[in-house]
Amino acid sequence: MNNRLLLVAVVTPILGLLALIGRAELNLQNGREWHLPITGYDPRDLLSGHYLRYQYALDWQPPDRCGSASDGAIDGGCCVCLSPTDEGRVPRFHNVRCDEVAGCLSWARGGDLIGEQRFFVPAERAKELEDALRSRSARIRASITSDGVVAVDTLLLDGEPWQEALAAE
Amino acid sequence: MSITHKIAEWQRAGLLSAEAAAAILQHEERQSRPYLLYAAGGLGALTIVLGVVAIIASNWQDIPGGVKLAIDLLLASGVAAAIVLAERRGGAWLRELLISIYYGFVLASIGLISQVYHLGGATWQALLAWSALTFVLVTRGRSAGLASAWIIGLHTTYYLGLEALVDGLGPGREGEALGVGLVSLPPLLCLIVAASASVARWRPLYSRAFARFGWSGALLLASAASFVLYDPPPAAPPRLLLLGAGVAAALTGVLVVRASKLVPGRPAAITPTRVLLLLILVLGYGPLLLASEEQRLLAALCFIALWAAAAWVGYAAHNVRVLNIATAVIGVRLITVYFEVFGSLLDTGLGLITGGLFTVGLTYLWARKRRDFAAHLAEEPKQ
């Protein structure tokens, strides 16, 4: 009995970690890919330790169906409906009520797209990346699942993954 | 000094017979472990691990996320297998050490997954996942150290979760009241665990660790609440504070009924324990719910009453440490009351002399009473 319980005790964390990895991988694989424009959360200080602090630069389109989306200050209880633009994967954003997302190509909860976001960056390349962010177009390549989960894949600089963009300099 | 030297010393002092000394030495030899072997083996294993860590760290950027996670899972599986192996071979201390390492490693692994997949969740969510995944694992441990680490981990998870809950309610007194109301619950929950007969039987060191954290936390929080009387909130307490007070009252009720389990083998300490539990509830929430104006004297009296009850429990339970701490806290509080009341006199030489005399007098009284208490505690046998 004790041995069996110990086996359960040591296997449970591994199964849990596998489940976390599996869920993250599924979200990335099963969602629709979008390139979401970003800006620094605090333009004077883009980095916090190993993290790049950013916010989504949401280009709101009328009509506004859930409170006011002016200046990106949308209500966390609202949802964001994404529709394609001429730029392919860069979307237009519509502020809608969460019970009105049925017709959206992709949608996300407002709370997931507003406010400070963090992206892990290696400390030794932080300065280089900070400079690049100030001078180049930055986007987050993310996968948004049918149930509104935003899974961040990587940071794009001028449309290229940041490692490749910096290596090409 | 080694045990052999000590035994020889006790023999010379006539405290130990030659037969008893021989029996002790024989027993110690049987109990002795090849510590040098363990140390050398451990050092070798540590060197290998450090080498692997150094290689991974220096190539961290070049290692793809998937490979990092695969290495992480392999290491986790290795530690898991080592725990099972240590259990089968009866290596209690090694098993305990490995469970502690595994407990921390799971948290680091969750951090790595968050980093690789850029998961933007809150810290409390990661800690909650960690606490849930390692719950059964940590219950397999037996040492006080692991129990303390677990309790600290659970407390951190609870308080970060509570902070997120309060933030979620937005600015205002309702959120603040919910936070204040629920902040006192973990110590009471710790005492509930400590009062469990099964935990005391199967994991005695866990039971003691939960009791230590529970009593310390409950006393500190109730003491802090008495200071609300110095600066009471301006309006009537919000409804949500009552929610926390209600849950705390229910938990205290359970503890009052099971008070004998908190002071096992000390029937004389059951009533003082019940009084202390009720004081913790009343003084922990009373000032928050009822205070309407500044009442410094009442604040000091509440504080002293609380610690006097703690001293009573220490006295009745023959716990010298608790008794000493409680009486010392009362002494310090009395001195601060003196300085609060006669603070302005400190500007004068006479005031300083009176203050000094008061402090010395109090210390003298405390030292004398402590001797009396110590004599009493030494006399009365455990029941």
HADDOCK unambig.tbl for C-alpha pairs under 7 A between the chains (distance, minus, plus):
assign (segid A and resid 6 and name CA) (segid B and resid 140 and name CA) 6.70 0.50 0.50
assign (segid A and resid 9 and name CA) (segid B and resid 136 and name CA) 4.97 0.50 0.50
assign (segid A and resid 9 and name CA) (segid B and resid 137 and name CA) 4.25 0.50 0.50
assign (segid A and resid 10 and name CA) (segid B and resid 80 and name CA) 5.24 0.50 0.50
assign (segid A and resid 10 and name CA) (segid B and resid 137 and name CA) 6.10 0.50 0.50
assign (segid A and resid 12 and name CA) (segid B and resid 133 and name CA) 6.16 0.50 0.50
assign (segid A and resid 13 and name CA) (segid B and resid 106 and name CA) 6.75 0.50 0.50
assign (segid A and resid 13 and name CA) (segid B and resid 133 and name CA) 4.92 0.50 0.50
assign (segid A and resid 13 and name CA) (segid B and resid 134 and name CA) 6.09 0.50 0.50
assign (segid A and resid 14 and name CA) (segid B and resid 76 and name CA) 6.98 0.50 0.50
assign (segid A and resid 16 and name CA) (segid B and resid 133 and name CA) 6.30 0.50 0.50
assign (segid A and resid 17 and name CA) (segid B and resid 110 and name CA) 6.96 0.50 0.50
assign (segid A and resid 21 and name CA) (segid B and resid 113 and name CA) 6.66 0.50 0.50
assign (segid A and resid 24 and name CA) (segid B and resid 117 and name CA) 6.62 0.50 0.50
assign (segid A and resid 117 and name CA) (segid B and resid 120 and name CA) 6.95 0.50 0.50
assign (segid A and resid 118 and name CA) (segid B and resid 120 and name CA) 6.68 0.50 0.50
assign (segid A and resid 119 and name CA) (segid B and resid 118 and name CA) 6.12 0.50 0.50
assign (segid A and resid 120 and name CA) (segid B and resid 115 and name CA) 6.18 0.50 0.50
assign (segid A and resid 120 and name CA) (segid B and resid 118 and name CA) 6.70 0.50 0.50
assign (segid A and resid 152 and name CA) (segid B and resid 117 and name CA) 6.84 0.50 0.50
assign (segid A and resid 152 and name CA) (segid B and resid 118 and name CA) 5.91 0.50 0.50
assign (segid A and resid 153 and name CA) (segid B and resid 117 and name CA) 6.83 0.50 0.50
